[in-house]
Amino acid sequence: MVLLAFALMQVSCASYFDTVMKSNDVDVKYKAAHEYFNQGKYDEAYQEYMIVNQSDAANASSWYMAAKSKSSKQGGVNIGEVIQLLDSTIACYGESMNPEMAPYILERIDWRLKWMQYEQAVADYDLYYKVVGGRVDDSFYYLREQAKFRQGDLEGALQDIRQAMAINAKSPMYLA
């Protein structure tokens, strides 16, 4: 009797899961996407997040998780696609300088640097600076200096490394 009940429970859970996965309900898709992501099924997660992103329920989190899914899949990453998804993530905030967008900007900077988009990375560093109200440390100036240097803005790079040194003069990293 217990075995029969257990077997029926497994069948009903499996059919429920199949129903959930085939549902058009955006909330269900969002939850399914999280479940797929947590299981390491990044392609499936990406597909579900993109369904959410094509609806009125799209938000910074759903766009960001689509980017994370896209960047986590096996077999190579299309950096341009990841950056586009992060662009959509940040666009959800509009023109506001909401500090909640700061981590998304940092993530986009990282991808831009990987793709050698130094000018855009510097622009993102500047955006990050505005979003956090100028509350940055020496490492911010050091990292922006590196991007400015690679961009060819030697004067800007020099200003940033001087600012880093003014904040943390004892760091051996700046004494080269």
N, C-alpha and C positions, 0 to 999 in steps of 0.2 A: 504494500500500500504506500509506504514512504517512498519507495523507488519510483512508483508510478507518479506520485505527486511531484517528485524532483524532476522527472523526465518532462512532465507537462510544463513545469515552471521554466525549464531550459528552452523548450519550444516557444513558449509565449514570450520569453525575453528575447530570443533570437528574432522572432517575427516583429516584436516591438522595435528592435534596433533597425531592422530592415525598413520598417515603416518610417522611422525617424529619418533615416538616411535619404529616403525618397521624398520627404516632405518638402513643400515649398514655403513653409513658415520660416521667416527670416531668423527668429529667435532660436528655432530648432537648428537651423543651418549654422548659426554662430556657435552654439554649444557643440554641434557635431565637429565643426572645424577645430575647436579647442581639443576635443577628444582625439581626433586624428593627429593633431600636432603632438599631444602628450604621448601618443603611441609611436611617434617617429614616422608617421605616414604623411610626409610633408607635401607630396603632390596632391593627395586627397584633401589635406587641410587647405592648401592654396586654393583649390577649386571651390571649396565651401566658403572661404573668406571672400573670394571674388563674387560669389552670388550675393553675399551680404553687401559687398561694396557697390553692387549695381542697384541697390535698393535705397530707400529713404533712411534706412537704419545704419548706413555707412557712417563710420566715425574714425577718429584718429587711431584708436586701438585696432579696429578691424583692418585698416590699411597697413598698420605697422605689423600686425601678425601675418598678413599676406606677404609682406616683405621678408619677415623672418622665415616663413615657410619656404619662400622662393630661394632664400640664401642658404637654407639648411639641406636642401635636397642633394642627393648623391649625383655624381657625374658632371660636375662643373656648374658654375654660376654665371648667369648673364648679369654682369654688374650694372649695365644700363637699365635693365628691367627693375633691379632692386632699387636703384636711385629713383626711378620714376614712381615706384610704390611709396618710397619715403617722401617724395615731393607731394604726393597725394595725402600722406599722413600729416605733413606740416600745413598743407593747404586747408585742412579742416579747421584750423585756428583762425583763418582769415588774416586780417591785418592786425589782430591783437598781439600784444607782446606777453602772452600768457606763459609763465615760467614752466608750466606743465609740458610745453613743447621742447624744452631744453634737451632732454635725453634723445629725442628724435633727431634734433639738429646735429648732436654729436655723432650719432650713428651715420647720418648722411655724410658728415665730414669724413669719417673713416672710409666709407665707400668711395667718395670722390678722390681721396688721396690714393687709394688702390688703383683707381682709373687714371691717375695723374691729371686730374682736373683741379690744378692748383688755384687758379683764379676763382673758381666757384667755391673751393674749400675755404679760401680766405674770406669770401663774401659770407659764407656760413659761419665762420668764426666771428665775424662782425655782427651777424644776426644773433648768435648765441650771446655775445657780450651785451647787446641791447636787452635780450629776453631776461637775462639774469640781473639786469640793472647794474652792470659793471662789477659785480661781486665775483671776481676771478682771482686766481692765484698765479704764482710765477710759472707754473707748468703750462697754463693757458698761453702766456706770452711766448714761452719757449716753443710750443707746438705751432702757434700761428707764425712765429719767426721762421720755422722750418718750411712751412708752406709758402710764405712770402719769398724766401730765398730760392726755392725751386721754381717759383713763378717768375723770378728775375727782378723782383722788387727789393733790391739790396738796401736801399735807404729805409724802407719799411721794416725789413728784417733787422736791421741795425737798431732801429728804435725799439722794436719788441724785445730784443735780447737785452738791451739796456734796462728796459722796464722790468724784465725778469730778474735781472741782477739787483735792481733797486729794491725789489721785494724780498729776495733771498740771496744776499751777497755771499753767504757761506757755502752755497751749493757748488761742488766741484764741477758740475756739468757746464757751468757758464764761464769757467776760467780757462778756456782753451786758447 
